[in-house]
Amino acid sequence: MPDESQKKSDQKSRRKVVDGVVVSDKMEKSIAVVTERLVLHQRYKKYIRRKTKLHAHDENNDARTGDTVRIAETRPLSKLKRWKLVEVLQRGE
């Protein structure tokens, strides 16, 4: 029978991690990140790009507009923020 600490570590590892581009850093300790995914159209069998705008917590205000970042799912931090910044992958221009 797994102990309590192992259950918590398994639960944290199942959290989603996505990469995206920062589109807004005008908030204090927050960023808006756009992620893209490809979805197969049911009738035409072609792939369509879908974009999702996510709000993420950026504790140190590291990310800037145009940066490629990795964000991870977390508990609700505010009305819109459900993600946190893990790392800045590439600096924008």
Residue pairs with C-beta under 8 A, 6 or more apart in sequence:
2 10
15 72
15 73
15 74
16 72
16 73
17 70
17 71
17 72
17 73
17 86
18 35
18 54
18 70
18 71
19 35
19 68
19 69
19 70
19 71
19 89
20 33
20 34
20 35
20 36
20 54
20 68
20 69
20 71
21 33
21 34
21 66
21 67
21 68
21 69
21 92
22 31
22 32
22 33
22 63
22 64
22 65
22 66
22 67
22 68
22 69
22 92
23 32
23 33
23 34
23 53
23 65
24 31
24 32
24 65
25 31
25 32
25 58
25 61
25 63
25 64
25 65
28 61
29 57
29 58
29 59
29 61
30 55
30 56
30 57
30 58
30 81
31 55
31 56
31 58
31 63
31 69
31 85
32 53
32 54
32 55
32 56
33 53
33 54
33 55
33 56
33 69
33 71
33 83
34 51
34 52
34 53
34 54
35 51
35 52
35 54
36 49
36 50
36 51
36 52
37 49
37 50
37 52
38 47
38 48
38 49
38 50
39 47
39 48
39 50
40 46
40 47
40 48
41 47
41 48
54 71
54 82
54 83
55 78
55 80
55 81
55 82
55 83
56 69
56 71
56 81
56 83
56 84
56 85
57 74
57 77
57 81
57 83
57 84
57 85
58 84
58 85
59 84
59 85
62 85
62 88
63 69
63 85
63 88
64 91
64 92
65 92
66 91
66 92
66 93
67 88
67 89
67 90
67 91
67 92
68 88
68 89
68 90
68 92
69 85
69 86
69 87
69 88
69 89
70 85
70 86
70 87
70 89
71 83
71 84
71 85
71 86
72 83
72 84
72 86
73 82
73 83
74 82
74 83
74 84
75 82
76 82
77 84
